[in-house]
Amino acid sequence: MPALNIRRTDTSIALADGESFVVSGLISSSNVGAVDKFPGLGDIPILGAFFRSSQIQRNERELLMIVTPHLVQPLAVNAQLPSLPGEGLRNYDPSFPRLLFMERGNFDRSNGLSQ
């Protein structure tokens, strides 16, 4: 089984701000069969049935893509751009020793990081 499955869909629709729409539902199914047996004894024609087992597994997955558009107001010509979500994490250092030994407990409530 590949590590990455690529599926594509395309559609056009007119929605109002905040309305949701299901773009598509993609279904994938797989069947896997396996036989476990005791070496040598599982190959005997009639008695081998007592020394082996077979298993069939069927999997079905469904992927729904739901889109909810939100209208964005245009900015003025020379307006400053607002900060992007996660911008405060740009210089975050997740090193464990720093977190464990140098933390003072002064946390910024807006992003949960130390000051």
DOBA-60431 format. One line per 8 residues: number of its first residue (from 1); their letters; for each residue x, y, z of C-alpha. Coordinates in Angstrom, 1 decimal. Each point is the difference from the previous one (the first is absolute). Example, Ala and Ser with C-alpha at 12.3 -4.5 7.8 and 13.67 -1.06 7.14 Angstrom:
% residues 2
1) AS) 12.3:-4.5:7.8 ~ 1.4:3.4:-0.7
***
This chain:
% residues 115
1) MPALNIRR) 0.0:0.0:0.0 ~ 1.5:3.4:-0.9 ~ 0.8:2.4:2.8 ~ -1.7:2.9:-1.8 ~ -3.3:-0.2:-1.9 ~ -0.8:3.0:-2.2 ~ -3.6:0.6:-0.9 ~ -1.3:3.0:-1.9
9) TDTSIALA) -3.4:1.6:-0.4 ~ -1.3:3.1:-1.7 ~ -3.2:1.9:0.2 ~ -1.5:3.5:-0.3 ~ -2.8:1.3:2.2 ~ -1.3:3.3:1.3 ~ -0.3:0.3:3.8 ~ -0.8:2.8:2.4
17) DGESFVVS) 2.4:0.9:2.9 ~ 0.0:-2.8:2.6 ~ -2.0:-2.6:-2.0 ~ 1.5:-3.5:-0.1 ~ 0.1:-2.3:-3.0 ~ 1.2:-3.6:-0.3 ~ 2.4:0.1:-2.9 ~ 0.3:-3.8:-0.4
25) GLISSSNV) 0.0:-3.3:1.7 ~ 2.8:-2.3:-1.0 ~ -0.3:-3.7:0.9 ~ 2.9:-2.4:0.1 ~ -0.3:-3.7:0.8 ~ 2.6:-2.7:0.5 ~ -0.1:-3.8:0.5 ~ 2.9:-1.8:1.7
33) GAVDKFPG) 0.2:-3.7:0.4 ~ 2.5:-1.9:2.2 ~ 0.7:-3.7:0.7 ~ 1.8:-1.0:3.2 ~ 1.2:-3.6:0.3 ~ 2.3:-2.2:1.9 ~ 3.0:-0.7:-2.2 ~ -0.2:-3.4:-1.7
41) LGDIPILG) -3.2:-1.2:1.8 ~ -2.1:2.8:-1.6 ~ 0.8:-1.4:-3.5 ~ -1.3:-3.5:0.6 ~ -3.1:-0.5:-2.2 ~ -2.8:-0.9:2.5 ~ 1.6:0.3:3.5 ~ 1.6:3.4:-1.0
49) AFFRSSQI) -3.3:1.7:0.6 ~ 0.5:-0.5:3.7 ~ 3.4:1.8:-0.1 ~ -0.9:3.1:-2.0 ~ -2.4:2.9:0.1 ~ -1.0:2.5:-2.7 ~ -1.2:3.5:0.5 ~ -1.6:2.5:-2.4
57) QRNERELL) -0.2:3.7:1.1 ~ -2.0:2.6:-1.9 ~ 0.5:3.7:0.6 ~ -2.0:2.9:-1.3 ~ 0.9:3.6:0.5 ~ -1.9:3.1:-1.0 ~ 1.5:3.5:-0.3 ~ -2.4:2.9:0.0
65) MIVTPHLV) 1.3:3.5:-0.9 ~ -2.2:2.7:1.5 ~ 0.7:3.6:-1.0 ~ -1.3:3.1:1.9 ~ 1.1:3.2:-1.7 ~ 0.4:3.2:1.9 ~ 0.2:3.3:-1.9 ~ 3.1:2.1:0.6
73) QPLAVNAQ) -0.2:3.8:0.0 ~ 2.7:1.6:-2.2 ~ 2.6:2.2:1.7 ~ 0.6:3.7:-0.7 ~ 2.8:0.8:-2.4 ~ 2.8:0.7:2.5 ~ -1.4:-1.9:3.0 ~ 2.2:-2.2:2.2
81) LPSLPGEG) -0.6:-3.7:-0.5 ~ -1.4:-1.7:3.1 ~ 2.2:-2.7:1.6 ~ -0.6:-3.5:-1.2 ~ -1.2:-2.8:2.3 ~ 2.9:-1.7:1.7 ~ 2.4:3.0:-0.6 ~ 0.9:0.0:3.7
89) LRNYDPSF) 1.4:-3.5:-0.4 ~ 2.5:1.0:-2.6 ~ 2.9:0.3:2.5 ~ -1.2:-2.7:2.4 ~ 2.8:-2.3:1.2 ~ -1.5:-3.3:1.1 ~ 3.3:-1.3:1.6 ~ -0.8:-2.2:3.0
97) PRLLFMER) 2.9:1.2:2.3 ~ -1.0:3.6:-0.5 ~ -3.6:-0.8:0.8 ~ 0.9:-2.1:3.0 ~ 2.8:2.0:1.7 ~ -0.4:3.6:-1.2 ~ -3.8:0.5:0.1 ~ -1.2:2.7:2.4
105) GNFDRSNG) -3.7:-0.6:-0.3 ~ -0.8:3.4:-1.7 ~ -2.4:-1.1:-2.7 ~ -1.7:2.2:-2.5 ~ -3.7:-0.8:0.2 ~ -0.6:0.7:-3.7 ~ 2.3:-2.7:-1.4 ~ 1.0:-2.1:3.1
113) LSQ) 3.7:0.6:-0.5 ~ 2.5:1.3:2.5 ~ 1.0:3.6:0.0
***
